[in-house]
Each structure stands twice: as structure tokens, then as C-alpha cells.
Amino acid sequence: MRICKGALDKGGLVAVIFFLLGMGTLLPWNFFITAMTYFTDRLKNGTNSTQPDTYMFSNNSVLLAQLPLLLFTLLNSFLYQHIAEKIRIAGSMVAILLLFILTAILVKVDMDRDSFFSITMATIWFINMFGAILQGSLFGLVGKLPSRFSSVFMSGQAVAGIFSGLAMLFSNIFETNPESSALGYFITPCAATLLTLFCYLLLPHLRFARTYLEKVSCETADAVKEPSANGSETVKVKLNDLGHEFNDIGETEACEKLNKFNDEQTEEKSTVPQVFRKIWVMALCVTCVFAVTLSVFPAITINTKPSGFFEGKDHIFVPLCSFLVFNVMDWIGRSLTSCLQWPSMKSRLFPIFVLSRVVFIPALMLCNVQPRNYLPVVFNHDMAYIIFMSLFAISNGYLACLSMSYAPQLVRPKDAETAGALMTFFLALGLSLGAAFSFGLKSLLSGKSN
């Protein structure tokens, strides 16, 4: 028998793997939408940049991204127990890899605009479908580990946004050809997906990860052979992490009891509604956090014009002060949860702080967002916008990460995976609601929804 007692994450390797897995869930889609100029130019046939966007690509891409994200995170919450974890996670990664290889190939393939639009819309649907399954499954997986790993995982997601923001900034500074930029945007996720696939396959071989992610077995339980009173040898078995102990039994009987214990653990898992009743406050909090965020970022903030430090430098201002500032501060907010977790999960202050973020919607809308017809510009200077964006982003990362970390702690360890999968659905619900709200807020500013 192997002894698992005191298993540690030596060198922080498991933490690094979950950081990379977090990055791998969002980096592909972040890079895909960073290539927005390439898609819109190609749908205008690349000959007339002033030609109207008859395909309404930005609107349709948002819709085709949110629908599968919402649908398949919900399905994953109910069906994950019936589909093997490796099939859901590794299979999704392989599918996303193939979709990005296809998208990269199409950069060099001439075709009519209708066909290109149809293929791209289908690609957007499937990338987000597999992305939803992947993200939901990984949140369920990380929910089985100590809460600090949820912070690490979500920090990795934020870093994905930083990379895409840097890519956009450098592309604009050096005025790279949209086609060349797009090729880089599509090849990078291929390499990142291969790396995350390797990391996931490595995870079961790490002793610390096995302690939390696999069922306890005769090979992984703490076992000590001890002499009995009559001189025969008996076995004392202790399941340290589960707080369960079997004493004074033979080795064969110990294995039988452990197997029976595993069966009981599986049979006693709570249903999805039962788990939801325990985590509903955190579920609504994460929905509210992302609904507020997506209602103005990036749909509203991307139209902010510089007035002050960056005046006349629109090509730098948007990627730097909108995308990069948001993603860096979001990452800082998520990282803070590894050393600071306040308010506590049962504090009434937590949902109050979440709701208070609504104040950022009017604050950012009253910055120099153009065009506008109905509301005045109150905060005209770039510095005001940067301060609002920084506070907006750091609160997004901090409160979202705490919500996702707290939820698995509110249920029994055996239900942590269900809680993680459910929270991913409510995260996606928040994204969808925010995207829907953004259309109304655009109309409030300019009288146009697109």
C-alpha cells in the first residue's frame, strides 16, 4: 500500500497547471475576437473600408457566442456525471484546436463573402460550445481542490485577456497588416491549447492532485500494519482528507471497506437542485458581477475617445486604456483573493458590494463615449476614464473570483464538482445578460443599437 499522508504540491506544479488550464479556457476566444478587424474587412471584401457592415458581424458574433455558452454550461451542469471527465475536457480541447487550425487555413483561402460568413458563424458557435463544456468541467474539477486553486485558475483566465490585449496593442502600434495579424491570432491559440492539453494529461500523474481528484483506493489510502493482541498482523487504514478511519482489520477487509466507502460517496451525491439551494447567493452574485461588467465592457467602453494624455492617438488608447488596463486590473483583483478573502462567504456585506458595482455603468457611460445624442459628457479627461476602468476591473476580478471560490465551500466535498459546474452556468448567464443590456445602453447614448 502507498502512503498519501502529507502529500504536498511540491514546487507548486499543480498550481501552475491550473493557472495554465485557466488561461487555456479563455485565451482562444480572446484571440479570436481580437481579430475582429480582419473579419469585418474581409466581409467588406477588403476593397472599401467605408462600406456598411451588411452582415452585422459584431452583433451576430456576440449572439452566436453567448447562446452556446449559456446552453452548454447549463447542460454540462446536469450531464457531467454521465460523460467521462477526460472525454469532456480533452475532447473539447482537441475540438477547439481543430477549429482554430481551420480558421487559420481560411486566412489564406479565397472564397465568396457569404460562404466565409457562414463558416465563421458556425466556427464561433462550436468554439463557444466546446469552450462552455471545457470551462464548466474545469471549474467542477478545481472545485474539488482547496479554495486557493480556484483563485489560481481564475487568475489564469485573466492573464489570457492580458495576452490578447498586448497582441492588439502591438498590432496597432506597428500597423500590422490585418491578415498577418489574424494569422498570428489564430496560430497562438493552437499552441496554447496543445500546452493546456499536455498539462491536463499530466495532472493525474501528480500525487497531490490524485489526493483530491481521484477516489480513495487501497493504493492511495494511509495504511499502517500493526500487530494485534493475539500476535496476528492487522491493518489500520485512515482516509485523512475525508476524516474517515477503519481500525483493526485485515488487508483484504480494508480494501473491501474502502471500496464500499467509495460506493457510498458516489450514491450520496446531492442532486443539482439540492446543491443550488446551498449556493444560490453565490450563483446570483457571480451573475450580477458579469452582467454589470458585460453591459458596458467592451460594447460601450470601446467607443470611448481620448481627451487628454492620448488625444489624437485612438489606435493606442483603446487597446491600452480599455483592454489592457481592464485585463491587468482584473488579474490583480483575482490574484488578491489568494491572500485576502473579505467579506466572508456568509457575510451580508458580500452581496451588497456586488450590487454596488452598478455605479460603474453610469460612471463609464458619462465618460467621453462617442457618438452620443442623449447624455452629456461629464468625465472628459483620460485620467477619469482610466481610474473608473481600473476600479471597475479590479472589483470584477476580486468579487467574481471570491464567488467562484466560495460556492464549493458551501457544499460537501462530494458535491463540489456539481457546485463548480453550476456556478459556471450562472457565470455564463451573467455574460449573456450583460451582452443583452449593452444594446439598450447603446441606444440610451446614441439612439442606435448597433
C-alpha positions in Angstrom: 0.0 0.0 0.0 1.2 3.6 -0.8 1.0 6.2 1.9 -0.5 9.5 0.8 -0.3 11.2 4.2 1.1 14.7 3.9 1.0 14.9 0.2 2.1 18.4 -0.9 2.1 20.4 -4.1 5.8 20.2 -4.4 7.2 23.2 -6.4 3.7 24.5 -6.9 3.4 22.3 -10.0 -0.4 21.6 -9.6 -1.0 25.3 -9.1 1.0 26.2 -12.2 -1.1 23.6 -14.2 -4.4 25.0 -13.0 -3.1 28.5 -13.9 -2.3 27.3 -17.4 -5.7 25.5 -17.6 -7.5 28.7 -16.6 -5.5 30.6 -19.3 -6.3 28.0 -21.9 -10.1 28.2 -21.3 -10.3 31.9 -22.4 -7.2 32.6 -24.5 -8.6 31.0 -27.7 -11.8 33.1 -27.8 -10.0 36.2 -26.6 -7.6 36.0 -29.6 -10.5 35.2 -31.9 -12.4 38.4 -31.1 -9.1 40.4 -31.2 -9.1 39.6 -34.9 -12.4 41.5 -35.3 -10.8 44.0 -37.9 -9.8 41.1 -40.1 -13.3 39.6 -40.1 -15.1 42.9 -40.8 -12.5 43.9 -43.5 -12.9 40.5 -45.2 -16.7 40.7 -45.2 -16.4 44.1 -46.8 -14.3 42.4 -49.5 -11.2 44.3 -48.4 -11.8 47.0 -51.0 -13.9 49.6 -49.4 -13.4 50.2 -45.6 -16.3 52.6 -45.6 -18.7 50.0 -46.9 -21.5 49.3 -44.4 -21.3 46.1 -42.4 -24.2 44.4 -44.1 -23.5 41.2 -42.2 -23.7 42.9 -38.8 -20.7 40.8 -37.8 -20.1 42.2 -34.4 -23.7 41.8 -33.3 -24.1 38.3 -34.8 -20.8 37.1 -33.3 -21.9 38.2 -29.8 -25.2 36.4 -30.2 -23.6 33.2 -31.7 -21.0 33.3 -28.8 -23.4 33.7 -25.9 -26.1 31.2 -26.9 -24.0 28.1 -26.9 -22.1 29.3 -23.9 -25.3 29.6 -21.9 -26.9 26.4 -23.3 -23.9 24.1 -22.9 -22.9 25.3 -19.5 -26.4 24.5 -18.3 -26.4 21.1 -20.0 -22.9 20.4 -18.5 -24.3 21.0 -15.0 -26.8 18.1 -15.4 -24.9 15.8 -17.8 -21.4 15.9 -16.5 -21.9 12.8 -14.3 -22.9 10.8 -17.4 -19.9 11.7 -19.6 -16.4 10.8 -18.6 -14.3 13.8 -17.4 -11.5 13.0 -19.9 -13.9 13.0 -22.8 -15.4 16.3 -21.8 -12.1 18.1 -21.1 -9.6 16.5 -23.5 -12.2 16.1 -26.2 -13.2 19.8 -26.0 -9.5 20.9 -26.2 -8.9 18.8 -29.3 -12.1 20.2 -31.0 -11.1 23.8 -30.2 -7.6 23.1 -31.6 -9.1 21.7 -34.9 -11.4 24.7 -35.2 -8.5 27.2 -34.9 -6.5 25.3 -37.4 -9.4 25.5 -39.8 -9.8 29.3 -39.1 -6.0 29.8 -39.7 -6.2 27.9 -43.0 -9.1 30.1 -44.2 -7.0 33.2 -43.8 -5.2 32.1 -47.0 -8.2 30.7 -48.8 -10.2 32.9 -51.2 -14.0 32.4 -51.1 -17.1 34.5 -51.5 -18.3 36.6 -48.6 -21.5 34.6 -47.9 -19.6 31.3 -47.6 -16.9 32.9 -45.4 -19.6 34.5 -43.2 -21.5 31.1 -42.8 -18.3 29.2 -42.0 -17.2 31.8 -39.5 -20.5 31.9 -37.7 -20.5 28.1 -37.4 -17.0 28.2 -36.1 -18.0 30.8 -33.5 -20.9 28.6 -32.3 -18.7 25.4 -32.0 -15.7 27.2 -30.3 -18.0 28.5 -27.7 -19.9 25.3 -27.4 -16.8 23.3 -26.6 -15.4 26.2 -24.6 -18.5 26.1 -22.4 -18.1 22.3 -21.8 -14.4 22.8 -21.1 -14.8 25.7 -18.7 -17.7 24.1 -16.8 -15.8 20.8 -16.5 -12.6 22.6 -15.3 -14.5 24.7 -12.7 -16.0 21.4 -11.4 -12.6 19.9 -11.3 -10.9 22.8 -9.5 -13.8 22.8 -7.0 -12.5 19.5 -5.6 -9.3 21.2 -4.5 -8.6 23.7 -1.7 -10.2 27.1 -2.5 -6.9 28.8 -3.3 -6.7 26.8 -6.5 -9.9 28.5 -7.7 -8.1 31.8 -7.4 -5.2 30.4 -9.3 -7.4 29.1 -12.0 -9.3 32.4 -12.4 -6.0 34.3 -12.4 -5.0 32.3 -15.4 -8.2 33.3 -17.2 -7.4 37.0 -16.6 -3.9 36.6 -18.0 -5.4 35.3 -21.2 -7.1 38.7 -21.6 -3.7 40.4 -20.9 -2.1 38.5 -23.7 -4.8 39.3 -26.2 -4.7 43.0 -25.2 -1.0 43.1 -25.7 -1.4 41.5 -29.1 -3.9 44.1 -30.1 -1.8 47.0 -28.8 1.4 45.9 -30.6 -0.6 45.2 -33.8 -1.9 48.7 -33.8 1.4 50.4 -32.9 3.3 48.6 -35.7 0.3 48.9 -38.0 0.5 45.2 -38.9 -1.5 44.0 -41.9 -4.9 42.7 -40.7 -4.4 39.3 -42.5 -0.9 38.8 -41.0 -2.2 39.8 -37.5 -5.1 37.4 -37.9 -2.8 34.5 -38.8 -0.9 35.2 -35.5 -4.1 35.5 -33.5 -5.2 32.0 -34.8 -1.9 30.2 -34.5 -1.2 31.3 -31.0 -4.3 29.6 -29.5 -3.3 26.4 -31.3 0.0 26.4 -29.4 -1.8 27.4 -26.1 -4.4 24.6 -26.5 -1.7 22.0 -27.1 0.1 23.2 -23.9 -3.1 23.0 -21.8 -3.9 19.6 -23.2 -0.5 18.4 -22.1 -1.0 19.9 -18.6 -4.3 18.2 -18.2 -2.9 14.8 -19.2 0.0 15.3 -16.7 -2.4 16.1 -13.8 -3.3 12.5 -12.9 0.4 11.6 -12.6 0.9 14.2 -9.8 0.5 12.7 -6.3 -1.0 15.9 -4.8 -3.6 16.1 -7.5 -4.6 12.5 -7.1 -5.2 13.0 -3.4 -8.2 15.3 -4.2 -9.3 14.4 -7.7 -9.5 10.6 -7.6 -11.5 8.3 -5.4 -9.6 6.9 -2.4 -8.4 3.4 -3.1 -6.3 0.7 -1.4 -3.3 2.1 -3.3 -3.8 5.7 -2.1 -5.1 5.3 1.5 -2.9 5.7 4.5 -2.2 2.3 5.8 -0.2 1.0 8.7 0.3 -2.6 9.6 0.1 -3.2 13.3 0.4 -6.4 15.4 -2.9 -7.4 17.1 -3.2 -8.6 20.7 -3.2 -12.3 19.7 0.0 -11.9 17.7 -1.6 -11.8 14.2 -1.0 -8.8 11.9 -3.8 -6.3 11.3 -4.1 -3.2 9.2 -5.1 0.3 10.3 -6.4 2.4 7.5 -7.1 6.1 7.7 -8.6 8.3 5.0 -7.0 11.6 6.1 -8.7 14.1 3.8 -12.1 12.6 4.3 -12.0 12.2 8.0 -12.9 8.5 7.9 -10.9 5.7 9.7 -11.1 1.9 9.8 -9.2 0.2 12.6 -8.1 -3.3 13.4 -9.0 -5.0 10.2 -7.1 -7.3 7.7 -5.7 -6.0 4.5 -8.4 -7.7 2.3 -11.2 -6.5 4.5 -9.6 -3.0 4.5 -9.8 -2.9 0.7 -13.4 -4.1 0.8 -14.4 -1.4 3.3 -12.7 1.3 1.2 -14.5 0.2 -2.0 -17.8 0.2 -0.1 -17.0 3.7 1.3 -16.3 4.9 -2.3 -19.6 3.5 -3.5 -21.4 5.3 -0.6 -19.7 8.5 -1.5 -21.0 8.3 -5.1 -24.5 7.2 -4.1 -24.9 10.1 -1.6 -24.2 12.9 -4.1 -26.8 15.6 -3.9 -29.0 16.5 -6.8 -28.5 19.7 -8.8 -31.5 21.5 -7.2 -30.2 20.4 -3.7 -26.8 21.9 -4.4 -28.3 25.1 -5.9 -30.2 25.7 -2.7 -26.9 25.9 -0.8 -25.1 28.1 -3.3 -27.8 30.3 -4.7 -26.5 33.5 -3.1 -23.0 33.0 -4.7 -24.7 32.0 -8.0 -26.7 35.2 -8.1 -23.6 37.2 -7.1 -21.4 35.9 -9.9 -24.3 36.5 -12.4 -24.6 40.1 -11.2 -20.9 40.7 -11.4 -20.6 39.7 -15.0 -23.9 41.2 -16.0 -22.7 44.6 -14.9 -19.3 44.1 -16.5 -20.5 43.0 -19.9 -23.2 45.6 -20.1 -20.6 48.3 -20.7 -17.3 46.4 -21.4 -16.4 46.3 -24.2 -19.6 47.3 -26.1 -19.7 50.8 -24.6 -16.1 51.4 -23.5 -14.6 50.5 -26.9 -16.2 53.7 -28.3 -14.5 56.0 -25.7 -12.4 58.7 -27.4 -9.2 60.1 -25.9 -9.2 63.6 -24.5 -6.1 64.5 -22.6 -2.9 62.3 -22.5 -3.8 60.2 -25.6 -5.7 62.8 -27.7 -5.3 62.0 -31.4 -4.0 58.5 -30.6 -7.1 56.4 -30.8 -5.2 53.4 -32.1 -3.2 53.2 -28.8 -5.9 54.5 -26.4 -8.5 51.7 -26.9 -6.2 48.7 -26.7 -4.1 50.2 -23.9 -6.7 52.1 -21.7 -9.7 49.9 -22.4 -8.5 46.3 -22.9 -5.1 46.2 -21.3 -6.0 48.3 -18.2 -9.1 46.2 -17.7 -7.3 42.8 -18.1 -4.3 43.8 -15.9 -6.5 45.2 -13.1 -8.9 42.2 -13.4 -6.0 39.9 -12.9 -4.8 41.8 -9.9 -8.3 41.6 -8.4 -8.4 37.8 -8.9 -4.9 37.4 -7.5 -5.8 39.3 -4.4 -8.2 36.5 -3.3 -5.2 34.2 -2.6 -4.2 36.4 0.3 -7.4 38.3 1.2 -10.9 36.9 1.3 -13.2 39.6 2.7 -16.2 39.8 3.2 -16.6 36.2 4.2 -18.9 33.9 2.3 -21.8 34.2 4.7 -21.4 38.0 5.3 -24.3 40.2 4.2 -21.8 42.7 3.0 -20.7 40.4 0.1 -23.9 40.7 -2.0 -24.1 44.5 -1.1 -20.6 45.0 -2.5 -21.6 43.0 -5.6 -24.7 45.2 -6.2 -22.8 48.4 -5.6 -20.8 47.8 -8.8 -23.8 49.0 -10.7 -22.5 52.6 -10.1 -19.8 51.9 -12.7 -22.4 51.7 -15.5 -23.3 55.4 -15.4 -19.8 56.4 -14.5 -18.3 54.9 -17.6 -21.2 56.0 -19.8 -20.6 59.6 -18.7 -17.0 59.4 -20.0 -16.2 60.6 -23.5 -18.0 57.8 -25.3 -18.9 58.7 -28.9 -21.2 59.0 -30.7 -23.8 60.2 -28.2 -27.0 62.2 -28.5 -28.9 62.0 -25.2 -26.4 62.1 -22.3 -23.7 64.7 -21.5 -20.0 64.0 -21.2 -19.3 64.6 -17.5 -15.9 62.9 -17.2 -14.0 64.2 -20.3 -10.3 63.6 -19.3 -8.5 60.3 -20.0 -7.4 60.1 -16.3 -11.0 59.9 -15.1 -11.7 57.1 -17.6 -8.6 55.2 -16.5 -9.4 55.5 -12.8 -13.0 54.3 -13.4 -11.8 51.4 -15.6 -9.2 50.3 -13.0 -11.7 50.2 -10.1 -14.3 48.6 -12.4 -11.9 45.8 -13.4 -10.3 45.1 -10.0 -13.7 44.8 -8.4 -14.8 42.5 -11.2 -11.9 40.1 -10.7 -12.0 40.2 -6.9 -15.7 39.6 -6.5 -16.1 37.1 -9.3 -13.2 35.1 -8.0 -14.5 35.1 -4.5 -17.9 34.0 -5.7 -16.5 31.1 -7.6 -14.2 30.1 -4.7 -16.8 30.3 -2.0 -19.5 28.2 -3.7 -17.7 24.8 -3.5 -17.0 25.5 0.2 -20.8 25.8 0.9 -21.4 22.2 0.0 -19.9 18.8 1.0 -16.7 17.8 -0.8 -18.5 15.2 -2.8 -20.8 17.9 -4.2 -18.0 20.4 -5.0 -17.9 19.4 -8.7 -21.6 19.9 -9.1 -21.3 23.3 -7.4 -18.4 24.3 -9.8 -20.4 23.3 -12.9 -23.5 25.1 -11.7 -21.5 28.3 -11.0 -20.1 28.2 -14.5 -23.7 28.3 -15.8 -24.5 31.4 -13.7 -21.3 33.0 -14.8 -22.4 32.4 -18.5 -25.8 33.7 -17.6 -24.3 36.9 -16.3 -22.3 37.3 -19.5 -25.4 36.8 -21.6 -27.5 39.3 -19.6 -24.7 41.8 -19.8 -24.4 41.5 -23.6 -28.2 41.9 -23.9 -28.2 45.0 -21.6 -25.4 46.6 -23.7 -27.8 47.0 -26.6 -30.2 49.1 -24.5 -27.3 51.2 -23.1 -26.0 51.9 -26.6 -29.5 53.1 -27.5 -29.6 55.3 -24.4 -26.4 57.0 -25.5 -26.8 57.4 -29.3 -30.3 56.1 -30.2 -28.7 53.2 -32.2 -28.3 49.7 -31.0 -25.5 48.7 -33.5 
